[in-house]
Amino acid sequence: MHEDVSEILITEEQLRLKVQEIGKQVSSDYADCNLLMISVLKGSVVFMADLMRSITVPARIDFMSVSSYGKGTKTTGAVRILKDLDMDISGYDLLIVEDILDSGLTLSYLTEILKRRNPRSIRLATLLDKPDRRQRPVVPDYAGFTIPDLFVIGYGLDYDEKYRGLPYVGVLKPEIYTA
């Protein structure tokens, strides 16, 4: 897997420190709230697991799976819910946890759907923010790293369901996804 990486963009240590920093801020911001963390599967599961361990306030978790990519490397623009939440979210303070915010299509759609379910509040935490690709005006409340428009893998991010287990965020060699 490592041979498919052209460069390491964010090291394991940088990830660990940034997640702890975000966890500290979330803990402060949600001190008197009814926190429900929602992981957007599959990519955010690694970030979510580490973030949960760095948050010091009580929190519930749930999972959603949404897609706007299919099998390619570019968004299709059509967002589909593949797995919905298992609980009623009314009255909760939601923290949507995402691996990467790029076009904003998925998170814009997801936020609108969740607003209709009467949560007390909705905020967004993303590990990676790729503003150069933004098509919708989505701004994260908590962002780990702003990155350029590169195809990245590792720390939960994949290409064709591979590379999620890499302990860093790396740039996938173009010949891998253009072959």
C-alpha positions as CSV (number, residue, x, y, z in Angstrom):
1,M,0.0,0.0,0.0
2,H,2.8,2.5,0.9
3,E,4.3,2.1,-2.6
4,D,1.0,3.7,-4.0
5,V,1.6,6.9,-2.0
6,S,3.5,9.7,-3.7
7,E,3.9,11.7,-0.5
8,I,2.8,11.8,3.1
9,L,0.7,15.0,3.5
10,I,-0.1,14.6,7.2
11,T,1.9,12.4,9.5
12,E,0.5,10.2,12.2
13,E,1.8,12.5,14.9
14,Q,0.3,15.6,13.3
15,L,-3.1,13.7,13.2
16,R,-2.8,12.7,16.8
17,L,-2.1,16.2,18.0
18,K,-4.8,17.9,15.8
19,V,-7.5,15.4,16.9
20,Q,-6.6,16.1,20.6
21,E,-6.8,19.8,19.9
22,I,-10.3,19.4,18.3
23,G,-11.4,17.1,21.1
24,K,-10.4,19.7,23.7
25,Q,-12.4,22.4,21.9
26,V,-15.4,20.2,21.4
27,S,-15.4,19.3,25.1
28,S,-15.4,23.0,26.0
29,D,-18.1,24.0,23.5
30,Y,-20.4,21.1,24.5
31,A,-19.8,21.2,28.2
32,D,-23.5,21.7,29.0
33,C,-25.0,20.1,26.0
34,N,-26.7,16.8,25.0
35,L,-24.0,15.8,22.5
36,L,-24.7,13.3,19.8
37,M,-21.8,12.6,17.5
38,I,-22.8,11.3,14.0
39,S,-20.1,9.6,12.0
40,V,-20.5,9.8,8.3
41,L,-19.4,6.3,7.2
42,K,-17.1,4.8,6.1
43,G,-14.4,7.4,5.9
44,S,-14.8,9.2,9.2
45,V,-14.8,6.1,11.4
46,V,-11.1,6.4,12.2
47,F,-11.3,10.2,13.0
48,M,-14.5,9.6,14.9
49,A,-12.9,6.9,17.1
50,D,-9.9,9.0,17.9
51,L,-12.0,12.1,18.5
52,M,-14.4,10.3,20.8
53,R,-11.5,9.3,23.0
54,S,-10.3,12.9,23.2
55,I,-13.6,14.3,24.2
56,T,-14.2,14.6,28.0
57,V,-18.0,15.3,28.0
58,P,-20.7,12.6,27.8
59,A,-21.6,11.9,24.2
60,R,-23.8,9.4,22.4
61,I,-22.8,8.2,18.9
62,D,-24.7,7.1,15.8
63,F,-23.8,6.5,12.2
64,M,-25.0,7.4,8.7
65,S,-23.8,6.3,5.4
66,V,-24.3,8.7,2.5
67,S,-22.8,8.7,-0.9
68,S,-22.3,11.1,-3.8
69,Y,-19.3,9.3,-5.4
70,G,-20.2,5.9,-6.6
71,K,-17.0,4.2,-7.7
72,G,-15.2,7.2,-9.2
73,T,-12.9,9.9,-7.8
74,K,-15.3,12.8,-8.6
75,T,-18.7,13.4,-7.0
76,T,-21.8,12.5,-9.1
77,G,-23.8,15.3,-7.4
78,A,-26.6,12.9,-6.5
79,V,-26.5,12.2,-2.8
80,R,-28.1,9.0,-1.4
81,I,-28.6,7.9,2.2
82,L,-27.4,4.3,2.4
83,K,-27.8,3.9,6.2
84,D,-29.8,6.2,8.3
85,L,-29.6,7.0,12.0
86,D,-30.9,4.5,14.5
87,M,-32.3,7.0,17.0
88,D,-34.5,10.1,17.3
89,I,-32.3,13.1,17.3
90,S,-34.8,15.7,18.4
91,G,-33.3,17.8,21.2
92,Y,-29.8,16.7,20.7
93,D,-26.8,18.9,20.0
94,L,-25.4,17.2,16.9
95,L,-21.8,17.1,15.8
96,I,-21.5,15.6,12.3
97,V,-18.1,14.0,12.0
98,E,-16.7,13.8,8.5
99,D,-13.4,12.7,7.0
100,I,-13.2,15.3,4.2
101,L,-15.2,18.3,3.2
102,D,-14.7,19.0,-0.5
103,S,-17.6,19.8,-2.8
104,G,-20.0,20.3,0.2
105,L,-22.8,18.6,-1.7
106,T,-23.1,15.7,0.7
107,L,-22.8,17.7,3.9
108,S,-25.2,20.4,2.6
109,Y,-27.8,17.7,1.8
110,L,-27.2,15.9,5.1
111,T,-27.5,19.0,7.2
112,E,-30.8,20.0,5.6
113,I,-32.2,16.5,6.2
114,L,-31.1,16.5,9.9
115,K,-32.5,20.0,10.5
116,R,-36.0,18.6,9.7
117,R,-35.6,16.1,12.6
118,N,-35.5,18.9,15.2
119,P,-32.1,18.7,16.8
120,R,-31.2,21.5,19.2
121,S,-28.1,22.4,17.2
122,I,-25.9,21.1,14.4
123,R,-22.2,21.6,14.0
124,L,-19.7,20.0,11.7
125,A,-16.2,18.6,12.4
126,T,-14.1,17.6,9.5
127,L,-10.6,16.2,9.5
128,L,-9.7,17.6,6.1
129,D,-11.1,20.7,4.4
130,K,-10.6,21.1,0.7
131,P,-12.1,24.5,-0.1
132,D,-10.8,24.6,-3.7
133,R,-13.5,22.1,-4.6
134,R,-16.4,23.7,-2.8
135,Q,-19.7,23.8,-4.7
136,R,-22.0,24.5,-1.7
137,P,-21.3,27.1,1.0
138,V,-20.5,24.6,3.8
139,V,-18.2,25.9,6.5
140,P,-16.9,23.5,9.2
141,D,-17.1,24.5,12.8
142,Y,-14.0,22.3,13.5
143,A,-11.5,21.6,10.8
144,G,-8.3,19.7,11.2
145,F,-6.3,20.5,8.1
146,T,-6.9,22.6,5.0
147,I,-5.5,20.7,2.1
148,P,-5.0,21.4,-1.7
149,D,-7.0,19.6,-4.3
150,L,-5.1,16.3,-4.2
151,F,-6.5,12.8,-4.1
152,V,-5.8,11.7,-0.5
153,I,-6.0,8.3,1.2
154,G,-5.3,6.9,4.7
155,Y,-6.6,7.5,8.2
156,G,-10.0,6.3,7.0
157,L,-10.0,7.7,3.5
158,D,-10.0,5.3,0.6
159,Y,-9.8,4.6,-3.0
160,D,-11.8,1.7,-4.1
161,E,-12.2,0.6,-0.4
162,K,-8.4,0.3,0.0
163,Y,-5.9,2.3,2.0
164,R,-8.2,3.2,4.9
165,G,-5.8,1.7,7.4
166,L,-2.8,3.8,6.6
167,P,-1.8,5.7,9.8
168,Y,-1.2,8.9,7.9
169,V,-2.9,11.0,5.1
170,G,-1.0,10.5,1.9
171,V,-1.4,11.5,-1.7
172,L,-2.4,8.6,-4.0
173,K,-0.2,8.3,-7.1
174,P,-2.4,9.4,-10.1
175,E,-1.5,6.2,-12.1
176,I,-3.4,4.2,-9.5
177,Y,-6.7,5.9,-10.0
178,T,-6.3,6.8,-13.7
179,A,-5.3,3.3,-14.8
